[in-house]
Amino acid sequence: MPEVAPPTVPLLASEASPAAPPEASGDGVALCANCDAVQVGAYCPGCGQHQSNSRLTLRRLWTEFASRAFNVNRGLLATVVELTKHPGQVPLDYVEGKRQRYTNPLTYLFLASAVSLFMLQFSDATLREQMQEQIARQEASRAATAPPSVAEETTTGVPHDHDGDGIADHADDPRVDLFRAELDVLMADGGATYVERVMEMMRRYQSFLMLLLCVPFALLLRLLFGPKRNLAEISVFSLYVVGHAILLLAFITPLLIRMGTLATMLGTLAYVGFAAWAAVRFWGEGWSAALRAGTAMTVGMAAYSAFIGLVSIVAVFGSALSKADASWWWLVSRIARNVLS
């Protein structure tokens, strides 16, 4: 009697072959899809990635994101929590090689800057009003001490005719009047155009501008603490401290901005105090470390504020020079000529 083959039973969905079979070498050994290392166990011995041969799904995509971002033992949330509780321990762990648990310090700074920029949107109008009021006070003070030339311009009908002879003061170089006219436009209505351009610059380059605060801070720390830590290790400390200070202040930004000038002082104290607290653990030198780190942060913030002011002025003057078809060398030479004459 001939042998009868057993009937074929269809596989259940859970038993079906994966949609994307694992990569394999020529001899049939399974390879990691991420780094091509030989697959051994559930995690790659080369890069640490979890080995899964199933097709990517929305559920799996969310699970991988949540496990990294919200895992209290590893990822962004762990970094936030630990920096809040033990601010000096996180950079210390990172420079000593315990890096798997924490978010990269540069990434952390950029993420904190993004949160700060988002929170700033809720106080955008208030910040504009404060900046315009400050510019209006400066313009009023300047007008009070300036020579009475407005009446002469009104009488002759010629712009920038300060001597009343019916001829523009700079007829030999029309670029001067064009440059001044553009500055007048920028500063009209309480400097509304100027404020808008500064705000746009801050929004566009927020992350990179905050990175510039870390540079003088790290250099000053290297100077004050000496060779005990190299510049790379100090940079990790600087990035984590500045990034976490930005993040903490971001959530009270709407409240701080409504405090006016008091907000600047409180913000500075927060940065200085957090840096001093973190330095005690990172350097392990008690109050001496706190004092030096606080000093470095104070001087670094002063340098950063001066730089932001300079960048704002350069942006405004650069626009006016472009409208007047003039160069920076032209402006410097005109200023030098007026000072020396």
C-alpha positions as CSV (number, residue, x, y, z in Angstrom):
1,M,0.0,0.0,0.0
2,P,1.6,3.3,-1.0
3,E,2.5,5.8,1.7
4,V,0.3,8.8,1.9
5,A,1.8,12.2,2.7
6,P,0.3,14.0,5.7
7,P,-2.0,17.0,4.8
8,T,-0.3,20.4,4.7
9,V,-1.4,22.5,7.7
10,P,-1.3,26.3,7.1
11,L,0.9,28.2,9.5
12,L,-0.6,30.7,11.9
13,A,0.3,34.3,11.5
14,S,2.6,34.2,14.6
15,E,4.5,31.2,13.1
16,A,4.9,32.6,9.6
17,S,8.3,33.5,8.3
18,P,9.4,37.1,8.9
19,A,8.7,39.6,6.2
20,A,12.4,40.7,6.2
21,P,14.7,37.7,6.8
22,P,17.9,38.3,8.7
23,E,21.0,39.3,6.8
24,A,23.4,36.3,6.4
25,S,27.0,35.9,5.4
26,G,28.0,33.5,2.7
27,D,28.2,30.6,5.1
28,G,24.7,31.2,6.5
29,V,25.8,33.0,9.7
30,A,23.3,35.7,10.7
31,L,24.7,39.3,10.7
32,C,23.6,42.4,12.5
33,A,21.5,44.6,10.3
34,N,23.2,47.7,11.8
35,C,26.9,46.9,11.8
36,D,27.2,43.5,10.0
37,A,28.7,41.9,13.1
38,V,28.0,38.2,13.6
39,Q,24.6,38.0,15.4
40,V,24.9,36.3,18.9
41,G,21.9,36.4,21.2
42,A,19.3,39.1,21.4
43,Y,21.7,42.0,21.3
44,C,24.5,42.6,18.8
45,P,28.0,42.2,20.4
46,G,29.3,45.0,18.1
47,C,26.9,47.9,18.5
48,G,24.4,46.7,21.1
49,Q,21.4,47.0,18.9
50,H,18.5,44.7,19.7
51,Q,18.2,42.0,17.0
52,S,14.8,41.7,15.6
53,N,13.9,40.1,12.2
54,S,10.3,41.2,12.2
55,R,9.0,44.0,10.0
56,L,8.9,47.5,11.4
57,T,5.5,48.5,12.7
58,L,4.1,51.6,14.2
59,R,3.8,49.9,17.6
60,R,7.5,48.9,17.5
61,L,8.5,52.4,16.3
62,W,6.7,54.0,19.3
63,T,8.1,51.3,21.7
64,E,11.7,52.0,20.6
65,F,11.2,55.8,21.0
66,A,9.6,55.5,24.4
67,S,12.2,53.1,25.7
68,R,15.0,55.6,24.9
69,A,13.2,58.9,25.6
70,F,11.2,58.0,28.7
71,N,13.2,55.2,30.3
72,V,14.2,56.4,33.8
73,N,17.2,54.1,33.6
74,R,18.5,55.3,30.3
75,G,18.0,58.1,27.8
76,L,16.7,61.6,27.9
77,L,14.5,61.3,30.9
78,A,17.3,59.7,32.9
79,T,19.6,62.6,32.0
80,V,17.0,65.2,33.0
81,V,16.3,63.5,36.3
82,E,19.9,62.9,37.3
83,L,21.0,66.4,36.3
84,T,18.3,67.8,38.5
85,K,19.2,65.6,41.5
86,H,23.0,65.3,41.1
87,P,24.1,67.9,38.5
88,G,27.8,67.2,38.9
89,Q,27.5,63.4,38.8
90,V,26.2,63.2,35.2
91,P,29.2,64.9,33.6
92,L,31.5,62.9,35.9
93,D,30.0,59.6,34.9
94,Y,30.2,60.6,31.2
95,V,33.9,61.5,31.3
96,E,34.6,58.3,33.2
97,G,33.0,56.2,30.5
98,K,29.5,55.6,31.8
99,R,27.8,57.0,28.7
100,Q,25.2,54.4,27.7
101,R,22.7,55.8,30.2
102,Y,22.8,59.4,29.3
103,T,22.0,61.6,26.3
104,N,25.0,63.0,24.5
105,P,25.9,66.5,26.1
106,L,25.8,68.3,22.8
107,T,22.4,66.7,21.9
108,Y,21.1,67.6,25.3
109,L,22.1,71.3,24.8
110,F,20.3,71.5,21.4
111,L,17.2,69.8,22.8
112,A,17.1,72.2,25.8
113,S,17.5,75.2,23.4
114,A,14.6,73.9,21.4
115,V,12.4,73.7,24.5
116,S,13.4,77.2,25.5
117,L,12.6,78.5,22.0
118,F,9.2,76.9,22.2
119,M,8.4,78.4,25.6
120,L,9.6,81.8,24.4
121,Q,6.7,81.9,21.9
122,F,4.3,82.4,24.8
123,S,6.0,85.6,25.8
124,D,7.0,86.9,22.3
125,A,4.7,90.0,22.4
126,T,5.8,91.0,26.0
127,L,9.5,90.7,25.0
128,R,9.0,92.9,22.0
129,E,7.2,95.6,24.0
130,Q,10.0,95.6,26.6
131,M,12.7,95.9,23.9
132,Q,10.8,98.7,22.1
133,E,10.4,100.6,25.3
134,Q,14.1,100.4,26.0
135,I,15.0,101.7,22.5
136,A,12.4,104.5,22.8
137,R,14.0,105.6,26.1
138,Q,17.5,105.6,24.5
139,E,16.2,107.5,21.5
140,A,14.5,110.1,23.8
141,S,17.7,110.5,25.8
142,R,19.8,111.0,22.6
143,A,17.3,113.5,21.2
144,A,17.4,115.5,24.4
145,T,21.2,115.9,24.1
146,A,21.4,116.3,20.3
147,P,21.8,119.8,18.6
148,P,18.6,121.5,17.5
149,S,18.7,120.5,13.9
150,V,15.2,119.2,13.2
151,A,13.8,122.7,12.8
152,E,16.4,123.5,10.2
153,E,15.5,120.4,8.2
154,T,11.9,121.4,8.3
155,T,12.6,124.9,7.1
156,T,14.8,124.0,4.2
157,G,13.0,120.8,3.3
158,V,16.2,119.0,2.6
159,P,16.9,115.8,4.7
160,H,20.1,116.0,6.8
161,D,20.5,119.7,6.1
162,H,21.7,120.5,9.6
163,D,23.4,123.8,8.8
164,G,20.3,125.2,7.0
165,D,22.0,126.1,3.7
166,G,19.5,124.1,1.5
167,I,22.2,121.5,0.7
168,A,22.5,118.0,2.3
169,D,25.5,117.9,4.6
170,H,26.9,115.0,2.7
171,A,26.2,115.9,-0.9
172,D,29.8,114.7,-1.8
173,D,28.8,111.1,-0.7
174,P,25.1,110.2,-1.0
175,R,25.7,106.9,0.7
176,V,25.8,108.7,4.1
177,D,22.3,109.9,3.7
178,L,21.1,106.6,2.4
179,F,22.7,104.9,5.4
180,R,21.2,107.2,7.9
181,A,17.8,107.0,6.2
182,E,17.8,103.2,6.6
183,L,18.8,103.5,10.2
184,D,15.8,105.9,10.7
185,V,13.5,103.3,9.2
186,L,14.8,100.6,11.5
187,M,14.4,102.7,14.6
188,A,11.0,104.1,13.7
189,D,8.0,103.3,15.8
190,G,10.1,102.6,18.9
191,G,12.6,100.4,16.9
192,A,9.9,97.9,15.9
193,T,11.8,96.8,12.7
194,Y,15.0,96.5,14.6
195,V,13.4,94.5,17.4
196,E,11.8,92.2,14.8
197,R,15.1,91.5,13.1
198,V,16.8,90.8,16.4
199,M,14.0,88.4,17.5
200,E,14.2,86.6,14.1
201,M,18.0,86.2,14.5
202,M,17.5,84.7,18.0
203,R,14.8,82.3,16.8
204,R,16.9,81.1,13.9
205,Y,20.2,80.7,15.7
206,Q,19.1,79.9,19.3
207,S,20.9,76.6,19.6
208,F,24.2,77.9,18.2
209,L,24.1,81.1,20.2
210,M,23.7,79.1,23.4
211,L,26.6,76.9,22.3
212,L,28.7,80.1,22.2
213,L,28.0,80.5,26.0
214,C,29.6,77.1,26.6
215,V,32.8,78.2,24.9
216,P,34.0,81.0,27.2
217,F,32.6,79.1,30.2
218,A,34.7,76.0,29.3
219,L,37.8,78.1,28.6
220,L,37.6,79.9,31.9
221,L,37.1,76.7,33.8
222,R,40.2,75.3,32.1
223,L,42.1,78.4,33.2
224,L,40.8,78.4,36.8
225,F,41.0,74.7,37.5
226,G,44.2,73.9,35.6
227,P,45.2,70.6,34.0
228,K,43.3,68.3,36.3
229,R,40.7,67.9,33.5
230,N,41.4,68.3,29.8
231,L,39.3,70.7,27.6
232,A,37.2,67.8,26.2
233,E,36.1,66.7,29.7
234,I,35.5,70.3,30.8
235,S,33.4,70.8,27.6
236,V,31.2,67.9,28.7
237,F,30.6,69.6,32.1
238,S,29.9,73.0,30.4
239,L,27.4,71.5,27.9
240,Y,25.5,69.6,30.5
241,V,25.4,72.6,33.0
242,V,24.4,75.2,30.4
243,G,21.9,72.8,28.8
244,H,20.2,71.9,32.0
245,A,20.1,75.5,33.2
246,I,18.4,76.5,29.9
247,L,15.9,73.7,30.3
248,L,15.0,74.5,33.9
249,L,14.6,78.3,33.1
250,A,12.6,77.5,30.0
251,F,9.5,76.4,32.0
252,I,9.4,79.7,33.9
253,T,10.4,81.9,31.0
254,P,6.9,83.5,30.6
255,L,7.0,84.5,34.3
256,L,10.6,85.8,34.2
257,I,10.0,88.0,31.1
258,R,7.1,89.8,32.9
259,M,9.6,90.7,35.7
260,G,11.5,93.0,33.3
261,T,15.1,93.8,34.3
262,L,14.7,91.7,37.5
263,A,14.5,88.6,35.2
264,T,18.1,89.2,34.0
265,M,19.5,89.2,37.5
266,L,17.5,86.1,38.5
267,G,18.5,84.2,35.4
268,T,22.1,85.0,35.9
269,L,21.9,83.9,39.5
270,A,20.3,80.6,38.4
271,Y,23.1,79.9,35.9
272,V,25.9,80.8,38.4
273,G,24.3,78.8,41.3
274,F,23.8,75.7,39.2
275,A,27.3,75.8,37.8
276,A,28.7,76.2,41.3
277,W,26.6,73.3,42.7
278,A,27.6,71.0,39.8
279,A,31.3,71.8,40.1
280,V,31.5,70.6,43.7
281,R,30.9,67.0,42.7
282,F,32.6,67.1,39.3
283,W,35.9,68.4,40.7
284,G,35.5,67.3,44.2
285,E,37.1,70.4,45.8
286,G,34.2,71.7,47.9
287,W,33.6,75.5,48.1
288,S,36.7,76.3,46.2
289,A,35.3,74.5,43.1
290,A,32.0,76.3,43.6
291,L,33.6,79.7,43.8
292,R,35.7,79.1,40.7
293,A,32.9,77.7,38.6
294,G,30.6,80.5,39.7
295,T,33.2,83.1,38.7
296,A,33.7,81.4,35.3
297,M,30.0,81.4,34.6
298,T,29.6,85.0,35.6
299,V,32.4,86.2,33.3
300,G,31.2,83.8,30.6
301,M,27.7,85.2,30.6
302,A,29.1,88.8,30.5
303,A,31.1,87.8,27.4
304,Y,28.1,86.1,25.9
305,S,25.8,89.1,26.5
306,A,28.4,91.4,24.9
307,F,28.7,89.1,21.9
308,I,24.9,89.0,21.4
309,G,24.8,92.8,21.6
310,L,27.6,93.1,19.0
311,V,25.9,90.6,16.7
312,S,22.7,92.5,16.9
313,I,24.4,95.8,16.0
314,V,26.3,94.1,13.2
315,A,23.1,92.7,11.8
316,V,21.3,96.1,11.8
317,F,24.3,98.1,10.5
318,G,24.9,95.4,7.9
319,S,21.3,95.8,6.6
320,A,21.7,99.6,6.4
321,L,25.1,99.3,4.6
322,S,23.6,97.0,2.1
323,K,20.8,99.5,1.3
324,A,23.3,102.2,0.9
325,D,25.6,100.1,-1.3
326,A,28.4,100.7,1.2
327,S,31.0,98.5,2.9
328,W,32.1,98.0,6.5
329,W,35.5,99.6,5.5
330,W,33.6,102.7,4.3
331,L,31.7,102.9,7.6
332,V,34.9,102.6,9.7
333,S,36.7,105.2,7.6
334,R,33.8,107.6,8.0
335,I,33.7,107.2,11.7
336,A,37.5,107.6,12.0
337,R,37.3,110.7,9.9
338,N,34.6,112.3,12.1
339,V,36.5,111.4,15.3
340,L,39.8,112.8,14.0
341,S,38.3,116.0,12.5
